[in-house]
Amino acid sequence: MAPHANSHPLSAYWVNNPVLRLLLGRSRRPTLRYLIVLLPWPFLAYVVTASEHALVVDGPTVGLLEDTVMLAVVFTAATLPFLWFRLLRALERFFDRLPALVDAGIATTPVSLPATTDSAHRIMDTSEIVQFWRNTIAVQTDASRRWYGLTLGVFVLLVAIFDVWMPLAGIGGAHAWPLEPRQFPRSFAFGIAWAIYFFVFVVGNTAWLVGAGAAAVYKIVDHYAAERCLRIEPLAPDGQGGLASIGDAALWISLVPSAGIIILTVWSLQYSAVVATLVGGLVYGLALIMLFFLPLQSAHWAMKTVRDRELQRLSSLYSFYYAEVPQSARTDTPGRMSEFTIEKTAERLRLCNELYERAARMPVWPFDPKTLLRFLGVVVVPAVVGFLNESSGGVISRILAAFAHGLAK
């Protein structure tokens, strides 16, 4: 992958992070390095499970070659670096575009921030705040190191509970091959190593990039919106008030974790866990909605304020011109107002009315319908698949099972 066009290369986000660097390396081909680290895992899984005859298992336990969830996990893991880079590019576009989104000249400076040269400089100088968040995402500040460690620690705890303690305690219903410590001890040990790699290293870093990116967009936009110096262009070509880079960053912040929907959908079909899937899908969907809309909230209120202020201004202007028309002219009664003046005033009124209608259609969210449809399409996938599966009497589940058995043969 070539460096980003900006002077700040994408590799700067991981070369100084020892955990993420383990996955992506220092080379110019981080995707290739990532796949080289990932692809041996499925082959090792085959070797280990074959040594214990766990490729195809009778009874409720799912063998490796019957495990469509494993296929979904490997596929999702293979796609994640591409999503990481799309997210980082979207954040870089937002950072690069930020100076054009800020205009101290239109700020209504709060009392707590005196309108001095220094305060105006602090408002206009976006380089410091951008560098701070770049360093935060790259885990190069003391606070970010603590939060990053906490993030990975949460996933270590989840692995310890779901992949170690629960199988050893015999908790749960139907299990897959890596969750049977007594029947397949070597597969169980391999499963723990795989869970640490995937959930701690891969998913943990995904959670960090998404969380830190969301915090960066939210905090930066909220800061400049609070200072009332966010430049909003009502008739901008992007149809988003000139804030398209904010909406694009928020979209990728929500699209990256949406990759897990593939795993959730396949898991629900393989184990027919309708209730768990509904609850998990609901929580997952709400989390994605928050990730999409929360970074945009401050921009939304700023855009709405600009639209309402513009509507109020045009309404006052219309009232002013309308008041110039004498009562005799309004009732078609001959008066002292000349035809030229009446026509000129009428033209002004028509222009005000046209501008008012255009202002009323001003966007109040920094995204277009296409962006919203892409986001909603991702969120509703599990619900649609689950509904189709249930309404068809489990046809999709049977197709998936037949596919797994075909692989086993």
C-alpha positions as CSV (number, residue, x, y, z in Angstrom):
1,M,0.0,0.0,0.0
2,A,1.4,3.4,-1.0
3,P,1.7,6.1,1.6
4,H,-1.1,8.5,1.9
5,A,-1.0,11.5,-0.4
6,N,-0.7,13.8,2.6
7,S,2.6,14.3,4.3
8,H,1.3,12.2,7.2
9,P,1.6,8.6,6.0
10,L,-0.9,6.0,7.2
11,S,2.0,3.8,8.5
12,A,2.6,6.4,11.2
13,Y,-0.5,5.0,12.9
14,W,1.0,1.6,13.6
15,V,4.8,1.6,13.2
16,N,5.2,2.8,16.8
17,N,2.5,0.6,18.2
18,P,4.2,-2.8,18.9
19,V,1.0,-4.8,19.0
20,L,-0.4,-3.4,15.7
21,R,3.1,-3.5,14.1
22,L,3.2,-7.2,14.8
23,L,0.2,-7.6,12.4
24,L,1.2,-5.0,9.8
25,G,4.9,-4.7,10.0
26,R,7.0,-1.8,8.9
27,S,7.0,-2.5,5.2
28,R,5.1,-0.7,2.4
29,R,2.9,-3.8,2.0
30,P,1.2,-4.0,5.4
31,T,-1.8,-5.9,3.9
32,L,0.5,-8.7,2.6
33,R,2.3,-8.9,6.0
34,Y,-1.1,-9.1,7.7
35,L,-2.3,-12.0,5.4
36,I,1.0,-13.8,5.8
37,V,0.4,-13.8,9.6
38,L,-3.3,-14.7,9.2
39,L,-3.4,-17.5,6.7
40,P,-1.3,-20.1,8.6
41,W,-3.9,-20.2,11.3
42,P,-6.6,-22.1,9.3
43,F,-3.9,-24.6,8.2
44,L,-2.7,-25.1,11.7
45,A,-6.3,-25.6,12.8
46,Y,-6.7,-28.3,10.2
47,V,-3.5,-30.1,11.3
48,V,-4.4,-29.9,15.0
49,T,-8.1,-31.0,14.6
50,A,-7.1,-33.8,12.2
51,S,-4.7,-35.2,14.8
52,E,-7.7,-35.6,17.2
53,H,-10.2,-36.6,14.6
54,A,-12.1,-33.4,15.2
55,L,-12.6,-32.5,11.5
56,V,-16.1,-34.0,11.5
57,V,-17.8,-34.9,14.8
58,D,-20.9,-36.8,15.5
59,G,-23.4,-35.3,18.0
60,P,-24.0,-31.7,18.9
61,T,-20.3,-30.7,18.8
62,V,-19.3,-29.0,15.5
63,G,-16.1,-30.2,13.8
64,L,-13.7,-27.9,12.0
65,L,-15.0,-28.8,8.5
66,E,-18.6,-28.3,9.7
67,D,-17.8,-25.0,11.3
68,T,-19.1,-22.2,9.0
69,V,-18.6,-19.7,11.8
70,M,-14.8,-20.4,11.5
71,L,-15.0,-19.6,7.8
72,A,-16.9,-16.4,8.6
73,V,-14.3,-15.4,11.2
74,V,-11.3,-16.0,8.8
75,F,-13.1,-14.1,6.0
76,T,-13.9,-11.2,8.3
77,A,-10.3,-11.2,9.7
78,A,-9.0,-11.1,6.1
79,T,-11.1,-8.0,5.2
80,L,-10.4,-6.0,8.3
81,P,-7.1,-4.4,7.2
82,F,-8.8,-3.0,4.1
83,L,-11.4,-1.5,6.3
84,W,-8.8,-0.1,8.7
85,F,-7.1,1.7,5.9
86,R,-10.4,3.1,4.5
87,L,-11.1,4.4,8.0
88,L,-7.7,5.9,8.4
89,R,-7.9,7.5,5.0
90,A,-11.3,9.0,5.8
91,L,-9.9,10.4,9.1
92,E,-6.9,11.9,7.2
93,R,-9.3,13.5,4.7
94,F,-11.2,15.0,7.6
95,F,-7.9,16.2,9.3
96,D,-6.7,17.7,5.9
97,R,-10.0,19.4,5.3
98,L,-10.3,20.8,8.9
99,P,-8.7,24.2,8.2
100,A,-11.3,24.9,5.5
101,L,-14.1,23.9,7.9
102,V,-13.0,26.5,10.5
103,D,-13.5,30.2,10.2
104,A,-12.8,32.4,13.3
105,G,-14.2,35.4,11.5
106,I,-17.7,34.0,11.9
107,A,-17.2,33.0,15.5
108,T,-19.5,34.3,18.3
109,T,-16.8,34.2,20.9
110,P,-18.1,33.1,24.4
111,V,-17.5,35.4,27.4
112,S,-15.1,32.7,28.8
113,L,-12.8,33.2,25.7
114,P,-12.0,36.9,25.2
115,A,-11.8,37.9,21.6
116,T,-8.0,38.5,21.5
117,T,-5.4,37.8,18.8
118,D,-4.3,34.8,20.9
119,S,-7.8,33.3,21.1
120,A,-8.4,33.8,17.4
121,H,-5.1,32.1,16.7
122,R,-6.1,29.2,18.9
123,I,-9.4,28.9,17.0
124,M,-7.9,29.1,13.6
125,D,-4.8,26.9,14.3
126,T,-6.0,23.4,13.7
127,S,-2.6,21.8,13.4
128,E,-2.2,21.3,17.2
129,I,-5.5,19.6,17.7
130,V,-5.0,17.4,14.6
131,Q,-1.6,16.4,15.8
132,F,-2.9,15.5,19.2
133,W,-5.5,13.2,17.8
134,R,-3.1,11.6,15.3
135,N,-0.8,10.8,18.2
136,T,-3.7,9.5,20.2
137,I,-4.9,7.1,17.5
138,A,-1.2,6.0,17.1
139,V,-1.0,5.4,20.8
140,Q,1.8,7.9,21.3
141,T,0.4,9.8,24.4
142,D,0.3,8.6,28.0
143,A,-3.5,8.8,28.2
144,S,-3.9,6.8,24.9
145,R,-1.5,4.1,26.1
146,R,-3.6,3.6,29.2
147,W,-6.9,3.5,27.2
148,Y,-5.3,1.2,24.6
149,G,-4.1,-1.2,27.3
150,L,-7.6,-1.1,28.9
151,T,-9.2,-1.9,25.5
152,L,-7.0,-4.9,24.9
153,G,-7.4,-6.0,28.5
154,V,-11.2,-6.1,28.1
155,F,-10.8,-8.5,25.2
156,V,-8.3,-10.6,27.1
157,L,-10.9,-10.9,29.9
158,L,-13.6,-11.9,27.4
159,V,-11.4,-14.6,26.0
160,A,-10.7,-15.9,29.5
161,I,-14.4,-16.1,30.2
162,F,-15.8,-17.5,27.0
163,D,-12.9,-19.5,25.6
164,V,-11.3,-20.8,28.8
165,W,-13.5,-20.7,31.9
166,M,-16.9,-21.6,30.4
167,P,-15.6,-24.6,28.4
168,L,-13.7,-25.9,31.4
169,A,-16.8,-25.4,33.6
170,G,-19.0,-27.2,31.0
171,I,-21.2,-24.2,30.6
172,G,-23.2,-23.8,27.4
173,G,-25.0,-25.9,24.9
174,A,-23.7,-27.0,21.5
175,H,-20.0,-26.3,21.2
176,A,-17.5,-26.1,18.3
177,W,-14.3,-28.0,18.1
178,P,-12.1,-25.6,20.1
179,L,-14.5,-25.5,23.1
180,E,-14.3,-29.2,24.2
181,P,-11.2,-29.4,26.5
182,R,-11.9,-32.9,27.6
183,Q,-12.7,-34.4,24.2
184,F,-10.2,-32.4,22.2
185,P,-7.5,-31.0,24.5
186,R,-5.1,-30.0,21.7
187,S,-7.8,-28.3,19.7
188,F,-8.9,-26.6,22.9
189,A,-5.4,-25.2,23.5
190,F,-5.1,-24.2,19.8
191,G,-8.5,-22.5,20.1
192,I,-7.3,-20.3,23.0
193,A,-4.2,-19.2,21.0
194,W,-6.5,-18.5,18.0
195,A,-8.9,-16.5,20.2
196,I,-6.1,-14.4,21.6
197,Y,-4.8,-13.7,18.1
198,F,-8.2,-12.8,16.6
199,F,-10.1,-11.3,19.5
200,V,-7.3,-9.5,21.3
201,F,-4.9,-8.5,18.5
202,V,-7.3,-8.1,15.5
203,V,-10.6,-7.2,17.1
204,G,-9.0,-5.3,20.0
205,N,-7.1,-3.1,17.5
206,T,-10.2,-2.7,15.4
207,A,-12.1,-1.5,18.5
208,W,-9.3,0.9,19.3
209,L,-9.1,2.5,15.8
210,V,-12.9,2.8,15.7
211,G,-13.2,4.2,19.3
212,A,-10.2,6.6,19.0
213,G,-11.4,7.7,15.5
214,A,-14.9,8.4,16.8
215,A,-13.6,10.3,19.7
216,A,-11.4,12.4,17.4
217,V,-14.2,13.4,15.1
218,Y,-16.7,14.0,17.9
219,K,-14.3,16.1,20.1
220,I,-12.9,18.2,17.2
221,V,-16.3,19.0,15.7
222,D,-17.8,19.6,19.1
223,H,-15.0,22.0,20.0
224,Y,-15.3,24.1,16.9
225,A,-19.1,24.0,16.9
226,A,-19.1,25.2,20.5
227,E,-16.8,28.1,19.5
228,R,-19.4,28.8,16.7
229,C,-16.7,28.9,14.1
230,L,-17.6,25.9,12.1
231,R,-17.9,27.0,8.5
232,I,-21.2,25.8,7.0
233,E,-22.1,26.6,3.4
234,P,-25.8,26.1,2.9
235,L,-25.6,25.7,-0.9
236,A,-22.3,23.7,-1.0
237,P,-21.8,21.4,-4.0
238,D,-21.5,18.3,-1.7
239,G,-25.1,18.9,-0.6
240,Q,-23.9,18.5,3.0
241,G,-23.2,22.1,4.0
242,G,-19.5,21.6,3.0
243,L,-19.1,19.1,5.8
244,A,-18.9,15.9,3.7
245,S,-15.6,14.9,5.2
246,I,-17.2,14.7,8.6
247,G,-20.0,12.5,7.3
248,D,-17.5,10.3,5.4
249,A,-15.4,9.7,8.5
250,A,-18.5,8.9,10.6
251,L,-19.6,6.4,7.9
252,W,-16.4,4.5,8.0
253,I,-16.3,4.6,11.8
254,S,-19.5,2.6,11.8
255,L,-18.7,0.4,8.7
256,V,-15.5,-1.0,10.2
257,P,-17.2,-2.8,13.1
258,S,-20.2,-3.7,10.9
259,A,-17.9,-6.4,9.5
260,G,-18.8,-8.5,12.6
261,I,-22.3,-8.8,11.3
262,I,-21.1,-11.5,9.0
263,I,-20.0,-13.6,12.0
264,L,-23.2,-12.9,13.9
265,T,-25.4,-13.9,11.0
266,V,-23.6,-17.1,10.2
267,W,-23.4,-18.0,13.9
268,S,-27.2,-17.5,14.3
269,L,-27.8,-19.7,11.3
270,Q,-25.4,-22.5,12.4
271,Y,-26.7,-22.8,15.9
272,S,-30.3,-21.6,15.3
273,A,-30.0,-19.2,18.3
274,V,-32.9,-17.0,17.5
275,V,-33.3,-15.2,20.8
276,A,-29.6,-14.7,21.3
277,T,-29.3,-13.4,17.8
278,L,-32.2,-11.0,18.2
279,V,-30.7,-9.6,21.5
280,G,-27.1,-9.5,20.1
281,G,-28.3,-8.0,16.8
282,L,-30.3,-5.3,18.6
283,V,-27.3,-4.4,20.8
284,Y,-25.0,-4.5,17.8
285,G,-27.3,-2.3,15.7
286,L,-27.7,0.3,18.5
287,A,-23.9,0.4,18.9
288,L,-23.5,1.0,15.1
289,I,-26.1,3.7,15.1
290,M,-24.4,5.5,18.0
291,L,-21.0,5.2,16.2
292,F,-22.5,6.8,13.1
293,F,-24.6,9.5,14.6
294,L,-22.7,10.5,17.8
295,P,-19.7,12.1,15.9
296,L,-22.2,14.0,13.8
297,Q,-24.3,15.4,16.6
298,S,-22.5,18.7,17.1
299,A,-22.3,19.3,13.3
300,H,-26.1,18.5,13.1
301,W,-27.0,21.2,15.7
302,A,-24.6,23.7,14.1
303,M,-26.2,23.1,10.7
304,K,-29.7,23.3,12.1
305,T,-28.8,26.6,13.8
306,V,-27.4,28.1,10.6
307,R,-30.5,27.0,8.7
308,D,-32.9,28.4,11.3
309,R,-31.0,31.6,11.5
310,E,-31.1,31.9,7.7
311,L,-34.8,31.3,7.6
312,Q,-35.4,33.9,10.3
313,R,-33.3,36.4,8.4
314,L,-35.1,35.8,5.1
315,S,-38.5,36.0,6.9
316,S,-37.5,39.3,8.4
317,L,-36.3,40.6,5.0
318,Y,-39.6,39.5,3.4
319,S,-41.6,41.3,6.1
320,F,-39.5,44.4,5.6
321,Y,-40.1,44.5,1.8
322,Y,-43.8,43.6,2.3
323,A,-44.2,46.5,4.7
324,E,-43.0,48.9,2.0
325,V,-46.0,48.0,-0.2
326,P,-48.9,50.4,0.8
327,Q,-52.3,49.1,1.7
328,S,-53.7,50.5,-1.5
329,A,-51.3,48.4,-3.6
330,R,-52.1,45.3,-1.7
331,T,-55.8,45.7,-2.4
332,D,-55.3,46.6,-6.0
333,T,-56.5,50.1,-5.2
334,P,-54.7,52.9,-7.1
335,G,-52.3,54.7,-4.8
336,R,-49.3,56.8,-4.7
337,M,-46.8,54.0,-5.4
338,S,-45.5,53.9,-9.0
339,E,-45.8,50.8,-11.1
340,F,-41.9,50.7,-11.3
341,T,-41.6,50.7,-7.5
342,I,-44.4,48.1,-7.1
343,E,-42.7,45.8,-9.7
344,K,-39.3,46.3,-8.0
345,T,-40.7,45.4,-4.6
346,A,-42.6,42.5,-6.0
347,E,-39.4,41.2,-7.5
348,R,-37.7,41.4,-4.2
349,L,-40.5,39.6,-2.5
350,R,-40.3,36.8,-5.1
351,L,-36.6,36.5,-4.6
352,C,-37.0,36.4,-0.8
353,N,-39.6,33.7,-1.2
354,E,-37.4,31.7,-3.5
355,L,-34.4,31.9,-1.2
356,Y,-36.6,31.0,1.8
357,E,-37.7,27.8,0.0
358,R,-34.1,26.9,-0.9
359,A,-33.0,27.6,2.7
360,A,-35.8,25.4,4.1
361,R,-34.3,22.5,2.1
362,M,-30.8,23.1,3.5
363,P,-29.4,19.8,5.0
364,V,-29.1,19.6,8.7
365,W,-26.9,16.4,8.8
366,P,-23.5,16.2,7.1
367,F,-24.3,13.2,4.9
368,D,-26.3,12.5,1.8
369,P,-29.1,9.9,1.2
370,K,-26.6,7.6,-0.5
371,T,-24.4,7.5,2.7
372,L,-27.5,6.9,4.9
373,L,-28.6,4.0,2.7
374,R,-25.2,2.4,2.8
375,F,-25.2,2.6,6.6
376,L,-28.8,1.3,7.0
377,G,-28.1,-1.5,4.6
378,V,-25.4,-2.8,6.8
379,V,-27.4,-2.4,10.0
380,V,-30.5,-4.3,8.8
381,V,-28.7,-7.3,7.2
382,P,-29.0,-9.6,10.2
383,A,-32.6,-8.8,10.7
384,V,-33.4,-9.4,7.1
385,V,-31.5,-12.7,7.0
386,G,-33.1,-13.9,10.2
387,F,-36.6,-12.9,9.0
388,L,-36.1,-14.7,5.7
389,N,-34.8,-17.8,7.5
390,E,-37.6,-18.0,10.0
391,S,-40.4,-17.2,7.4
392,S,-39.0,-19.9,5.1
393,G,-38.9,-22.6,7.8
394,G,-35.1,-22.5,8.2
395,V,-34.2,-22.8,4.5
396,I,-31.1,-20.6,4.8
397,S,-29.9,-22.7,7.8
398,R,-30.3,-25.9,5.8
399,I,-28.5,-24.5,2.9
400,L,-25.6,-23.4,5.2
401,A,-25.6,-26.9,6.8
402,A,-25.5,-28.6,3.4
403,F,-22.6,-26.3,2.4
404,A,-20.7,-27.2,5.5
405,H,-21.3,-31.0,4.9
406,G,-20.2,-30.6,1.3
407,L,-16.9,-29.1,2.6
408,A,-16.5,-31.9,5.1
409,K,-16.8,-34.5,2.3
